[in-house]
Every structure is written in structure tokens, then in C-alpha cells.
Amino acid sequence: MTSASPLEPPRCFWCDDSPLYRDYHDHEWGFAVRDDTRLFEKICLEGFQSGLSWLTILRKRENFRAAFADFDIARVARFDAQDVQRLLGDAGIVRHRGKIEAAINNARCAETLLESQPSLAAYFWGFEPAASTRPARITREALRSMTQCAESVALSKDLKRRGWKFVGPTTMYAFMQAMGLVNDHEEGCHVREAAMAVT
């Protein structure tokens, strides 16, 4: 548990003194998301984060949204080689060819998935871990030991089978944490109860 100052409420240990990071923690991280566009955006940004800090990606998020058509699945799926070159020249995002091509590939895979699923939300939330499998208490020690779970492994395996890229089990667990499929706010964090109330 950490607190930026005596006037700040208690927060999860990973929050630093960045106002942007604290705002993300307080209003987004761990709150249930069932909007397909937001889910697609997050899975793409988790891929871009690979090897970097989330704060780096968060600072560039608006640039990513502008560059990737607000992560509209149909539009990103139509990106072509010219778009890849455009994105490689965009200093406002992470200019990594493999990650850029993965985001485009994943948009196309999302379209295919939606041919058999009612929504991305229905698909992703189908991997929500049962409450009985979760730790009795979410502590700093528990969080540090939980870099993946059986469901994130299963989700990763299924997405890879469907052709998705940059969707390893640890990345998928971070996605599940952020999108509220699990509530990993620490015991005592001022946001924990509020996040649990959102379904």
C-alpha cells in the first residue's frame, strides 16, 4: 500500500507520484469493462507495453488513439502497408513494426472471432476466474506472486490458436486485471470496494 502524501488516500503499491498514474488507478484499473472498443484498445496497448512500463504507454495513449482510429476494430482491420509506414513514422507512439503489425492482425482476428461470438466482451468475460480460485486476501505479496492464472493461460492459448499476437499468459493476466475480470486492488486500497461494485 502506498500514499503519495498524508492528504492522499491509500492506494495499491504500484502507483507512483504521477498524477496520470494515480488517476488511471482510481478511475479505470480494475473496473469492469464490457465495451468492445475499450477491450480491443487495451489488448493492443498491452501488446505495445511488452518490455516497457505501463506509464510509458499511458502517457502516449491519446497519441495511440489518434494513430489507430480510436481502436475501431473495422477500421484498424483495413490498415495496409501504407498505414504501417505511417505508424512507423509517428513519434507519438511506440514505433515497433512487430507490435504495429500485431495490432492490425489482431483487429482482423477480432472480426473473425465476432463471426462466432456475440461480442468481444462475451468472449473475454467467459474467461473470468471463479471467486473460489482467488486469494482470500489481495496483498502486495499475493500480487507479486500472481503474474498469471489458469484462466489467463487458457485465454492466451485460445487467442493464439485464433491467430492473435502478443497475447502471452502474463500479458493476458495484466489485461484481466485492468479490465476488471479480476479485482486486484489491494486490501485497504480506497478503490477496492468501488471496483467490486461495478459489474
Secondary structure, 3 states (H helix, E strand, C coil): CECCCCCCCCECCCCCCCHHHHHHHHHCCCCCCCCHHHHHHHHHHHHHHCCCCHHHHHHHHHHHHHHCHHHCHHHHHCCCHHHHHHHHCCCCCCCCHHHHHHHHHHHHHHHHHCCCCCCHHHHHHCCCCCHHHCCCCCCHHHHHHCCCCHHHHHHHHHHHHCCCCCCCHHHHHHHHHHCCCCCCCCCCCCCHHHHHHCC
